[in-house]
Amino acid sequence: MVELIGPHNKTSKEGAPAPVPPQHEDLYAKRRQIYPKLAHGKFRTIKWIVMALTLGAYYIVPWIRWDRGEGIPDQAVLADFAGEKFYFFWIQIWPQEAYYIAGLLILAALLLFLVTSLFGRVWCGYTCPQTVWTDLYIWVERAFEGDRAARMRLDKAPWSFNKVWRKLGKHIVWLIIAFWTGGAFILYWHDAPTVAKGWFTGEAPLSAYWFAGILTMTTYFLAGMMREQVCTYMCPWPRIQGALTDEDALNVTYRYDRGEPRGPKRKDQDWEGRGDCIDCNQCVQVCPMGIDIRDGSQLECIHCALCIDACDEMMVRVGRPKGLIAYDTDNAVAARVEGRKPPKWHPFRIRTFLYAALMAAIGGIMLFGLMTKSTFEVNVLKDRSPPFVRLSSGDYRNGYALKLVNKDTTARTLTLKVSGIEGAKVSVIGMEEDTDGEFELPVDAYGVDRYRLLVTAPAGDARRTLIFETTDPKTGETTRDSVPFQGEK
């Protein structure tokens, strides 16, 4: 008798079945067109409000003026790389204060961790730039092509004048929005009125054209062509959030304990022996990611909660209570399945307390640093070559470079006093030596001034220490720097 052997039941020479090679699913799925339906309800309203506020802030903030004095940029929020300073309303950050930017990034990360541990991926669903601009692009698409059913019919219809102008109009508006996005971005790095005026006359910096072009194309393709692919494959956050949530985190949840068994329902059919889900698929049709929330927790779900609005609307129509899909915890769902009373939501947990405590500590340190930040800085650098010069009188001379950084918006005069070595004589090149050993050094507003100092001292120990004391006579603010003085014994 001959045994027929298929591709998955081949036998080895010894007659034992050969191992079946593992079947691997593709790690990337080709994008399929999704036609999200317009949802109506409180979460859709919240998304409209958040979109208006975030886009409004993004486009308007660079135009807010903030008077800082003559010769200083009057833009409230500006990353001035040419001037080597960051401005944020009343806060100014100098290059040597980059730790404040690091602190802000750490605070933002901890806030994201805290919000995720409390409300799941609410950042992804409401305030992520990809979500906001995709929402705007879908709104434009709906304005030109209609809601879900109309868009599907239009795509299946043969090409005609009606189809061409709708498609072309949509893409033109998408490109305009993308250009506004890229154009607004560069306003954060240059004075907004100046670069906006110079843009159309060819006088704007080359970097402005370059980055505006990059942001224009990325916005157009990411929000218009790629959409959910960005959230699923490009963004690392869906993978990270799994470590930040637990059974007590609020997530958009299908309450299968109440909804199952699901199925269509006739008007004359009662609700005995069945769940509240009528399998209308409205939750799927409004989902911008094209997933079914009833399949459980999924990587693609951004927790926009539009499925809650759609389901609540259907529950009202069929006379059932709202909340079949709602923000809920895994512990509450499990308790209802077991017939127990669901526990109350516990926002105060170890991880939320830890995130909040870290935020408070870092925020407090940064606030204290900003409140006590010096309005000027002094850097004293000793000459390395030569380390000293021996004069004919037998005295030794050392050279120093003094850099004064004025962080105030007005010019000031600082007083410098050098001490530490008895009999030492100090001279500032370009200035006469003061009789009492003190010098008045003018410093420009928001400026950096450099002075050259020569210190001459009699022979003594090979290595001694000088004290440079710099004082603002008006405020009393003082800095002290210890620097070495070298010579031969």
C-alpha positions, 0 to 999 in steps of 0.5 A: 500500500502506498502512503500519500505524503503531503507537505506537512506530514513528510516522514523521515528515513526511520519512518517517524514524522518529520518536524513541521517547520514553524509558521511565522506571521508577517511582522508588518501588514500592508495598510488597508484603507480605513473609513472611520465614521463620525462619532457623536458624544462626549468623548468626540466633543472632548477630542474636538476641544483638545484638537482646537486647543493644541493646534491653536497653541502650536500655531499662535504661541510663536507670535506672542511677544514678551518685552525683555529690553532693548536688543533682546528678542521679544518672542515669548517662546524662542529657541535662539540658537544664534544667540545661544539662549532659550526663552520661555516667557520670563524664564531664560536658559543659557547653554550652561543651564541645559540641565533645566531642559533635561529636567523638563524632559524627565518631568514630561516622561514621568507625567506620561508614566503617571497618566498612563498608569491612571488612564491608559493611553489617553495621551495617544488618544487625545494629545499625541501630535500624530493623533491630533493632525490625523483627526484634522486630516480626517475632518478635511477628508470628511468635508470633501468626500462625506462620511464613511459610506459616502467615502467608500462609495466614492473610492469604488466609483469610476473616475469622474469630474466629481471624484477628481475635484473631491480627491484633488481638493482634499489633497490640496488642503492637506498640503496647505495644513502640512505647510502651515505645520512646517512653517509654524515649527521654524517660528520657534527657532527664529523671530516669528515676524522676521522669518515669516517676512523673509520667507517670501522674499528669499531672505530667510535662513536656509535651515528654515526652508529645509526644516519647513520642507521636511515637516511639510512632507512628514505631516502630509504623509504621516497624517494623510497616508500612513495614519494607523501604521505610524501608531502600530509600527513606528511608535514605540509607546504601545510597547512601553505602556505595557510596563506602565499599566496594571489591573487597576489602570482605567482603560477603554474596555468592552465589558464582555461580562455584560455584552456576551453572548452577543448577536443581532436582536429583533424588536419582538425578542426579549433580553433573557439569555443573551448579552447587551451587545447587538453586534451592530459593529458601530464601535468598529466603524468609528474606530480610526485604527479599524480594530474591534474593541470587543477582541480585548486589549490590543496594541493598535488601540489608542484609547480615543474612546470614540467606540464608547460614544458609538456604543452608548448611542446604540444602547439608548436606541435599544433601551439598554443602559449605557456603559457596555464599552467604558473606561474600566479596570481589569480587576472590576471586569474580573470581579463581575465575571466571578459574580463579585462586587467590582472594587472601587478604582484606586488611583493612589497606588505604589506606582502612581505615588512613586511617579508623583513623588519623583515629579514633585522632587524634580519639579521642586529642585528645578523651581528652587534653582530658578528662584535662586539662580544667579543673575551673573556668572564668573569664569576665571581661567589661568594661562597654561602656556607659560604657567608663569613668568619670572620678572627681573625683580624676582617677582612672579607673574601669572595671567588670567582670562576673566569671563563675565556673563550678565543674565540680566536685561540691563547693563551693570557694573560689577566690582572685582577684588583679588586677594589671597596673596600678601603683596600681590599686585593686580592689573586689568589690561586696558584699565588703570589699577585701583588704589585699593585693589578693586576694579569696576568692570562694566558688563552689557545687558544679556552679554558676555564680556571678557577681561585679561588680568595680570597678577604679580606676586613676590616669591613664595610657595610654588603653588598658592591660591588667589581669591577672585571676588565679584560683587554687584553693588546694587543687589549685593550678589557675590561670587567667589572663585579660587584659582591657583597662582604658580611660581618657583620657591 
